[in-house]
Amino acid sequence: MPQLAETQREFRRAIVEHDTAAIVSELVGGRDPKTRLAIHQRNYEKSLVNALLTKFPATHWLVGSACLTEAARRFIKIRPPRAPCIAEYGEDFPAFLATTPVAQRVPYMNWLAELEWHVGKVAISIAFPALTLGDLTALDPSKLSQAMLTFQPGVHYLKTPWPVDQLLELYVTEAAPEQFQLAPADICLQIRGARGEYQFRHMTPVEFEFRKSLQRGRTVGDAAEMALDIDAVFDPGQAFTCLMTEGLVTAIA
Amino acid sequence: MIPSSCSHAPIGAGIGLRLPHLAEIVATPSVVFSTKSSKRSWLEIHPENFLANPHATELLLEARRDFPVSVHTVGVSIGSAGGIDRGHLRRLRSLIDRVDPFLVSGHLAWSTHESEFLNDLLPLPFDEEALHLVAAHIDEVQDALGRPYLIENPSSYVGFAGSTMTEVEFLSELVARTGCRLLCDVSNIYLSAHNMGYDARQYLDQLPAGAIGEFHLGGFTPEEDEAQEIVLVDTHAAAIAQPAWDLYAYAVERIGLRPTLIEWDNDIPELATLVAQAARADEIVSNVFAQRHQLLEVGLAAVG
């Protein structure tokens, strides 16, 4: 193996795992290069922990700094970033939080983090001109069932076993009461946003699955059939019309 | 073919455009215009802050209508033994083509090991193996981006016992082998000289002046380490320190006028503070050239 590759392997081990044994003898600088190496160890830890705390502010508020910082420290050791855009780092942090001891006491913590991740993504999106019902007149009606839709990029769907949108609302409005009862309840959310704004919409499970499957690339016909399997009185025509009037669709193919 | 020079480069000092200031700059571009001179200011971005943020990119393109922009990459990892992330280069190219910057630059450092991005600018040994690798990577980056790529001297806390050349020799050899240009971070020179025990002015004297396309100035933080030594840490979280301003004046005198950037990435202050730091850089340049002019006049008078 070329020497540089081996040097970088050992340097990485010193930075991420704090195992400096192999690299420190190669280094010079100051009275003790090991203390200088600690600057890089701190840079790595501090920058990524801060990135996670900044990305999940409501979760930070919910469980406190010490708790989330400790979780973030453990997370960055086992799952360093995979790409140079730190804005994209942390997608699997909510799932990691679910495995931490705090999740036993605060079982909705990871779901709040999951919701925050989606809110963060939609809020930096931009909205494109939406198709209207009028645009569909050019489409052969017999082909509609085979059509696939492109959604606005700032539309996400999330099903959670806790109404964590209520918690996020408390955090954002700084309106936390003395006591707040959060009871488990399955909720289906559409999270829509663009250019710094976002909004939630609670949906019925069938409407949620219809939209989510369309967003994932299923045809209108397939999504309608799937929805009708869930709820026989579901009205695909009306649901489709709602999608269009809400401005969620940017292209049909 | 990569063009060897950068046209339309602004003359005055610019500021690093960070996300908290983006909306303000778009709404009121005049806050960044220098009040002391007619020179238009300019902005430098870290593209990695924009690649995954369509809204910020939209605002950046609005700001671009009012300001020249340079692109300073922080994630290219030019010194990674495992190679350059070509997917990242493709994303950079796409943004760069939209922004049309007057300069594109990055660091003499490595950040990526295998598939992990370590989010820091890590040091390289200065030897033939690293030189060969970095030179090949510069060619690859310049080809992929379709533009010249300036290499910035690092801020150093440690070096490698096995280095066979100095940092300046390494940078000069990169210039000779690739035709790349250099980004001279004056604060990094001061900081590294302090931390590694060499002479900052001598370092500047030895740099190939003609290859330098930009200056950087950033704040650093003195820290006492466990060995009870004061180490200067490149935090970009403070105003430019006086010794760095002094070294900047020396650099301008020695190398000449170059676009100069004020960097501030942590504990980001109000925009007015950055603009004031940029104005100070402009003032230093004016003083250096006024002195030079004065000396010239004195010399001409003596001859006459």
Interface residues (C-beta under 8 A of the other chain):
Chain A: P2 Q3 L4 A5 T7 Q8 R9 F11 R12 I15 V16 S25 E26 L27 V28 G29 G30 R31 D32 P33 T35 R36 L37 A38 I39 H40 N43 Y44 S47 L48 A51 P80 P81 R82 A83 P84 C85 I86 A87 E88 A123 I124 S125 I126 P153 A194 R195 G196
Chain B: E48 N49 L51 A52 N53 P54 H55 A56 E58 V74 G75 V76 S77 S80 A81 G82 D85 H88 W110 S111 T112 H113 S115 E116 F117 L118 N119 D120 L122 L124 P125 E129 A130 L133 S156 Y157 V158 G159 F160 A161 G162 N195 M196 E223 D225 E226 A227 Q228 E229 V231 V233
